[in-house]
Amino acid sequence: MKLKLINVVLLAVAACVFIYAFFIYDKEKPLRYLAIFGEKSYEAKGGKTDTVYHTIPAFSFTNQDGKTVTDKDYNGCVYVADFFFTTCHSICPIMSNQMERVYEKFKGNKEVKFLSHTVDPETDTVAQLKRYAIKHNADAAQWNFVTGSKVDLYAVARKGYLLDAEQGDGGPEDFIHTQNFALIDKDKRIRGYYDGTDTTNMNMLMKDIELLLKEYHYKSGH
C-alpha cells in the first residue's frame, strides 16, 4: 500500500514538473537581471520615490580609420568600453587580448560593439591606432579604437564610465591606468565592471552580454 502511495506521489510530482516546464515556465525570460550602476533615488511629488540612472554622456572621438565616432554610433547596442595605450607593456596587452577574445565571440552581431579609448592621445595617433587595431583583427564597424582631446577622454572615463575615482583634469601630469572594462546597455547605463586581465572575469562578461541581450529581446517581445 505504501509503495503504491509513493508511486502516485512521484507521478504527481513528475506531472507538475512537466506542466511547469512546458506550459508555465517562460524559456525566453532571463534567468537573472544585471545590476544597474549609478542608481539614484529621490522623493517626487505625492511622496513617491523616483529613480534616476546614471547614463554615458555624449562624446565625439576619432577612430583608427580617421573617422568621427560619437555616442550615436552606439545607439541600440550593448557595448564594452575600456581605456588603454598602445605602448603599455604591463596590463594593456593582456586587456587587449582578452577584449579580442570577447570580440571574436560576438563578431558579426550587430547588437554588440566595443570601444577602446587611448589614455595617451599624444602617442596614439590615428596611424598608431590603426596598426594596433590590425594587430587585434578589429573591424571598425564593431570595434573602435579612439583618440581625441586628453581632457575629453579623461572626463568620459571618470564622469561617464565611472572608471577612475581619483580627481584629475586631463592635464600633462594626469594619468589614468585601469584594467576594468565597463558593460553598457542599450539605454547607455552601466551594467557591470570586469577585470580585463582576468580570464574568469572575461568569461563572466561574455555570459553577461548574452543575458543583457536576452533581457532586451524579452522586453521587446512582451
N, C-alpha and C positions, 0 to 999 in steps of 0.2 A: 504493500500500500504506500509506504514511504517512498519507494523507488518511483512509483507512478506519479506521485505528487511532485517529486524532484524533476521528472521529465516534463511535466506540464509547466512548471515554473521556468525551466530552461527554454522551452518552446515559446513561452510568452515573452521572455526577455529577448530572444532572437527576433521575434516578430516586431517588437518595439524598436530594436536597433535597425532592422530593415526599413521600417516605416520612417524613422528619423533620417536615415541615410539617403533615402530616395525621394521622400516627399516633403520633409521639413527642413533639413539642413541645406543651407544656401552655399553651393560649391563656389560661387563667384565672390562671396564675401571674404575680404582679407582675414587671415587668422588673428592679426593684431594691427593696430594703427600706430604709426610712428609719432613720437612726441613732436610738439611744435615749440621751437626755442624763441625766446624773447616775448613771451606772453605777458601782457599787462591788463589787469582788471581795474575797473573804476566804477563808481556808483553813478548811474544815469538817473534821469528823471523818473519819478514814481518809485524810487527805492530799488529799482532793478540794477543788476550788475552787468555791465557790458565788458567784453573782452576785445582788446586790440592786439594784433600780432605784428611783431617787427617784420619788415619786408626789405628786400635788397633794393637800394635806391637806383635811380637812373645812372647809367655810366656810358662812356664812349672811349674806346681804346683802338689801337691799330694792331692787326694780326700779322701772322707770318707771311701773308701774301700782300701786305701793304694796304689792306682794305680796312675800312672802319667797321668795328664791331660794337654794337650797343646792346642795352638790355632788351630791346625789342627783338633782337635776333634769337633771344631765348624765350620768347613768349610761347606758351603752350608746350613747354618742355620741362622735363625733370633734368637737372644738370648737377655736375660735380665741379666745385671750384677749389683751386689750390694756388699757392704762392711759392715761387722758386726762383733760381737764377742759373743760367747755363754754365757758369764757371765754378759752381759749387762742387766740391769733391767729397762732401760728407753725406748729408741726408738726401739731397736733391736727386742724385742718380737713382737711389732706391725708390724715392717717391715717384719719379717719372716712369720707372719700370713697372711699378705697381699700378699707376694710372693707366699705362698702356695695356696691362692685363685686363683691367676693368673695361677699357675702351674696346678691346677685341671681343669681349663677351657681348657687348651691345652694339657692335659695329653694324651700321645699316638700319638701326632702329631710329626712326625719325623723332621719337618721343624722348630720346636720351641724348644729351650733349655734354661736352666737357670744356672747361675754361681755366687755362693755366696763365696766371699773371706773373710777370717778372717783378722782382723787388730791386733789380739793378738795371733800370732803363738806360743808363749811360753806356753800359757794356752791351746789353741785349738789344741790339738794333734789329730791324726787320730781317736783314740778311742773316744775322746770327740766329734769330728765332726760326727762320726757315730751315737752316741746317739742323737745328735741334728737332724740329717737327719731322723732318725726313728721317732722322735717326730713329724716331719712335713711330714711324709709319702712320703719322697722323694726317687725316683728311680734314681740311679746314671747314668742310661742310658740317662736321660733327665735333671736331676738337680744335679749338683756337688757342694759340699761344699769343698773348697780347702784351704790348708795351704802351707807354704813354707818359704823362707827367708823373713824376715820383710822388708829388703831393696828392694827386688823384688816386694813384694806385694804393698808396698807404692809407688814404682816407677810406676807400671802399673795403680794404682789409679789416680796418678797425671798426668803422661805423656801419659798414654794410654787412660783412660776413662775421663780424664779432670774433675774429681770429687772433687778435692780439690785445691783451689787456693793458699793455704799457702805453703811456702817453707819448705822443710824438707829433711832429708837424711835417714830416716828409722832407726835412731839411738835410743838408750834407752829412750831418752826424747821426741821423736817424737810420735805423735798420730793423727790418722785420725778418725773422727766420723761424718759420713754424712748419712742422711736419703734418699739421692737421688739414684734412680735407673737409669741406662743407657740402652737404647734400641739400639741394634747393628744390622745392616743389614747383608745380606749375603756377602757383599763386605767389611766387617769389619769397616764400617763407623758408626758414632754415629748419630742416627736419632731422639733422644728425651731424655729428662730428666723428671723424675716423682718423686714426693714426696711419698716415701714408707710408710709414716704414714697417708696418706690421701686417704680415700676410693674413693672420686671423681676422684682424680688423677689416682688411680689404675684402675678405670673403663675406663678412657681415655686410659691408657696403653693397656688394652685388645682390645679396638677398634683400636688403632694404630697398634698393632701387626697384626690384621686382614687386615688392609689397606696395610701394608707393604707386607704381603703375596700376596695380590691381585695385588700389583704393580709388583712383580716378576712373578706371573702367567701370567699377561697381557703381560709383555715384552717377556716372553718365547713363547707366542702364536702368536707374531707378528714379 
